[in-house]
Amino acid sequence: MLPPVLDIHLVWHPDDDLKARPIAEAIIDHYQGDCFSGLLGGAVEVFVRSAGWHGPGSAPRPVPLPGDAGPVRSAARVVVLALLGPGLAAATGRSGPWSDWLEQVRDVAEARPAEVRLWGLALCRSAVTSTGLQSLFADRQLLASPDVMNDADDTMLMRDLSQSLTQFLRGSSQPIQVFISHSKHMDPGTEQAIKALVATVRMEVLKTRLAEFFDSAAIQTGDDWAAVLKRNAADGAMLCLRTDSYAGREWCHREVVTAKLNGVPVVALDALQRGDGRGSFLLDHIPRVPARRKKKRWSKHSIREALLRLVDECLKRALWQHQEILARGLTPVSWWAPHAPEPLTLADRLTTHRPVAGQPLVILHPDPPLTPCERQALGTVAALAGIPADTLDILTPRTLSARS
């Protein structure tokens, strides 16, 4: 059993329960749901702190922190997310248990920023301004905003939180860069719709705290455009705009292949107008989100869903990398694949990291497991590389757990 990687503690005052609890439940559902269930157990856990530890008026029980001695083991990284409402503002407007509790977490976060963070999410505009919370959060960028919280679309909040968590785990304040992979070729009759799609996607990215790589805006005069494309496709995250001509364009293939071989998260936004008569085995094996249209306008919600899925994939990759570090020496895994292997990535792995003759090749990747047909196809690839079928072992956390 590996130690946990990330603990998220949601904190709010009981007087703010009406607004805070639905948000907390949405966050719990998101991070304890299917999206992150494919990792090794304990990768990310969400806890709540609201009720007083010693009765009404008292602060919640303390949060276990990395290195603390005690019966409850902390994760390697801890985030305390305070839901800032009028009740919490009133409770921290004077010296008392709530202000002491938050100040203690703040002091630890300032002393150990690589392990502990204190973030705030405003439940209303007045929660921070001229209240007891001002000294704690006035100089800090809050998660999301009151305007976002009034939007029924909670994908924006989850995306912002997942991005912040990813950058925390990476130890970097640099925003995740979204490489927008698209085809410039447009069939007659689809040009207007595709241009509108690209413009809408770029506008939605600009509304976030994500960075953007879009070729015509990012490649400067005199640049080696091919080198710039490959370098940026190998880092960050990639959103593929899967239009009718996408599967037939060489550079769309090159971009996706570069991303896959470098373990970059890739998500496809399916936006077929008339259909794709070609397809490509290089472009599959990635999450896909349908791009919907309403009265000839592209749905912003579907684009936000794709961006959320992409940022969640980045967080999964960061968690997986931390679990690989924690498991060193504990499991005989040859390759911690960030995504389920496919012929492209397996062939590359066998070329660059050829296993010792006679030694088993154990591949561990996040759930869900491959189907028997998929495993058989990968076994054929391995056999062509001289790897006996009985030495190739492709596992997921669930199948690994079933053996123990």
N, C-alpha and C positions, 0 to 999 in steps of 0.2 A: 504494500500500500504506500503510494507516494504521498509526501506531505502536500497540503493544498498550495496552489500557486497564488490565488487572488481571493480575498474576502472583501465583500462590499457590505458596509453597515449603513442602513438607512435610518436616519434619526429625525424625529419630529416631536413637537410638544403635543400632549393630549388635547389641548384646546384647538389644535389645527387638524384634528383627525379627519374631519369631513372632506377637506381638500387633499390632505397628504396621503391618506390610506389608499385611495384608488390609484394614485401615481406609484406608490410603493408596490401595490399588487401587480401593476403592469410591468414594473421593472423585474419583480420576482419571476413572473410568468415568462418574461423574455429570456432571462439569463439561466433559468432553471428548466427551460423548455427544450424542444427538439434541436434547436440550432446548435447548442453547445453540448448536447448529450453524447456526441460521438467521441469526446475526449476521455482520457483516463479519469476515473472518479475523483472528485474533489478539485478539479481544475479551477472552477469559480463557484463560490458560494455567496448567497445573499442572506443577510440577517436584518432584523428590525430592532430598533431601540426607541421606545416611546414611553411606556409605563414606568413610573418611578420605581427604583429598586427597593427603596425603604418606605414605600407608601406614597399617597398623593402629595404633590409638591416637591418631591425629591427627584433627582436626576436619574436617568437610566443606569443600569449596571455598566461597569467599564467595558471598553472594547479590548479584546486580547490583541496585543501588538507583537510584532516580530521580536524574538529574544526574551519575552516575558516569561518568568517562571510561574507555572500554574498548571492546573489540571486540563485546561483547554488550550490546545495547540493553535497558534496563529498561523495564517498563511504567510508565505514569503513576502507578499505585498498586500497592503491594507488600504482601502479607500473608505473614508467616512463621508457620506453624502448627507448634508443637513438640508432638510426641507424647510425653507425659511418662510414662516407665516406670522401673523399677528400674535399668536400665543407664544411662540418662541421669542419674538421680539420683546414682548412684555416681560417674560421670565428672565431675559438677559439684560433688561434695562436697569437692573439693580444687582448688587453683589448677592450671590446665592448659589445654590447647587448647580443650576443649569449653566450659568456663566462660567463657573469653575470647571464644569465638565468640558465645555467647548474650548476654553482656554488651555486646558491640559492637552487636549488633542491637537490644538493649533501649535503649541510649543513643541510637541513631539514631531509633528509634520515639518516644522521649520528646521528642527535639528537633524531629521533623518528623511529628507525628501525623496531619496531613492527607494525607501521602503513604505512610507506612510504619507498619505495625502488627505487634506480636509478640503472638500468642495462644497459649494452651496447651490441650491436650486430655489429660486424665488417663487413662492406660491401666489404672490401679489406684488404689485409695483412698490407699495409702501413698506414692504417687509424689512428692507435694509436701510433706506433713507431715514436719517434722523431717529434711529432706534438703537437699542442696545446691541444690535448685530452689526452696526456700522464699523466699529473698531475691529471686528473679526473678518468682515467680508467686503467692506467698501472698496478696498484696493485690490480685490481679486475678481477675475473674470468668472462670472457665474455660469453654471451649466444651463444651456438653453436660455429662455427669457420668458417673462410673463406672457408676451404675445404668442409664443410657441405653445405655452401651456393652455391658452384659450382655444387652440386649434384642436379639433377632434382627431386630427391625424397625429398620432403619437410616434410615427416613424421618425420624425425630426428629433425628438427628444432622445430616443434610443440610439439613433445614429450619432448624435453629439456625445452621448455617454460612452458608446463603444469606441469612438475615435479617441476620446480622452483616456480611456483605459488602455487602449493599444499603445498610445504614445508614452504613457506612464510605464508600461511593461518594457517598452523599448528603451527607456531612459533618454528620451528625446522630446524636445518641444517642437520639433519640425512637424508640420502637418502632413498627414498622409496625402500623397500625390495620386490623383486619379488620371490614368492614361486613358483618354477617350479614343478607342480604336474604331475607325469607321472607313467606309468605302466612299471614294469620291465619284465613283461611276454610278450614274443614275439612269435607269431606263426611262424612255419617254412615258410621260403620264405620272411618274412617281417623284419627279424632281422637287416639286413644291412641298410635298409631304415630308420628304427626307430632309430637306433644308430646315423645315419647321421643327422636325425631331431634333436635329443637331443643335439648333438654337435653343430649344426648350431644355435639353439636357445641360447645356453649358450654363444657362441661366440658373437652373436648380443647383448646380455645383457651386456657382458663385454666391448663392444664398447661404452656403454652409461655411464651416471652418476648414474644409478640405482645400488642398491645392489642386490645380488642374494642369495637365499637359495635353494641349491640343495642337497638332502639328503646325498648322498655318499661323498660329499665334506665338508658338514657342520657338520655332526654328528661325534663327536670325540670318541675315544676309552674310554669305561667305561660309556658313556652317557646312560641315559634311553631314548632310541631312540623314543619310543612311546610318551613320554612326550615332547621331543624336537620337534617332528613333530607337535603335537597339539598346542604347544605354538607358533610356527612360523606360522602355518596355521591361527591362530587367529589374526594375525597382518599383516600390510602391504598390499600386493596385491597378487593375485594368478593367474597364467597362467596355464591352464590345457591343456596338450598335449593329445588331444582326439584321441588316436590310437585304433586299432581294439579291443584290450583286455581291454581298460580302464574302460568301463562300468561294467565289471564283477569283478573288483578287490576291495576287502574290504577296503583297506587303501586309495584307490582313493576316495571311498565314504566318508570315515571318514574325509579326508582332506577337501573335498568340503563342507561337512556338517558343519564342524568346522568354515570354512570361512563364510558361509552364516549366521550362528547363531550369529556371531560376527560382521556382517555388513561389512565384508571385500570385496572389489571389486574383482570380478571373471570374467575372460574372457577365453573362450575356443578357442584353435587353432585346428580346425578339420583337422585331418591327417589320415583319414581312407584309408586303402590300399585295402582290400578285402570286407570290410563292417563290421557292428556291428549288430549281430543277436539278441542282448539282450536289450540294452538301459537301462535307469534308470530314474525314475521320480525325483531322487535326483540331477541329473546332468543337468537338463534343467533349463529354466528360467534365463539364463545368455547370454550376448552377445557372438556371435560366429564369428570367422574369418576363412575362408578356407585357409589351407596351400597348396600352389600350388607348382608344380614341373616343372622344365624345364630341359629336357634331363637328367632325373634321379637325378637332383640336386634340393634341396629344395630352393624355391624362398626366398631370403633375404627380398624382399619387403613385402611379405605377413607376415613374422615374425615381421617386423617393424610396419606394420599396426596393428598387434595384440598388440604389446607393446604400441603403441600410444593409442589405444582404452583403454587399461588397465590403463594407466596413466591418461587419460581423465576421466575415471570412478573414479579414486582417487580424482581428482580435483572436480568433481561433488559432491562427498561425503563431501569434506571439505566445499564447498559452502553451501550444504544442512544443514550441522551442524551449520554453522554460521547463516543461515536463521532461524533455529529452535530457536537459542538464541535470535535473534532479535524479534521473534514473540511471545515470552513468555508473557502470559497474554492477548494477542490480539486475539487469535483463540482457540476455544475449541477442540484442537486436543489431542487425547490420546496417539498416537504413530506416531512420525515422522519416518516412515520406510525409510531407505536409498535406498531400492530397492522395487519394487512391491512385496507385500506379496504373499506367496505361502503356501500350507498346512504345510510344514515343519516349516517355520518361524512363521506362525500364531499360530500353536499349541504350539510352544515354548513360544511365547509372552503371550498367555492365561495362560500358566502354571506359568510363572515367574512374570507377571503383571496382575493378574486377576482383571477385572473391578468391581467396586461397583455394586451390584445388582440394576437393574433398570436404571442405568446410561448408556447413549449411548457410544458405542465404536467407536470413530472416528479415522480412519487411513488415514494419508496423505502421499502419496509417489510421486516421480517424474513421470511426463508423460512419455510414453503414458498410458492411462487408461487401466484397465483390460477389457476383453470382458465379455459379460453377462454370458457365460458359466463358465468363471473363477471365477467371483463373486459368482455365484451360488454354485460352489464347495467350496469356502471359507465360504459361509454361512452355508453349511452343517457341516463343521468342527466346526464353532462357535456354532451351535445348539447342537452338541454332547457335547460341553463344557458347555452347559446350558445358552448360550447367545442367546436371542431371535433374530430372523432374522431382526425385525424392529428396533433393536438398533445398528446393525452393519452398519456403514457408511464408505465406502472406497472411498476416493477422491484423485484427483490429482490437481495441481495448476489450470489447465484449467477448470475442472469440478467445483472446488471451486469458481473460478471467474464467471462462468456462473450462479451461484446461487445469486450472489450479484448484 
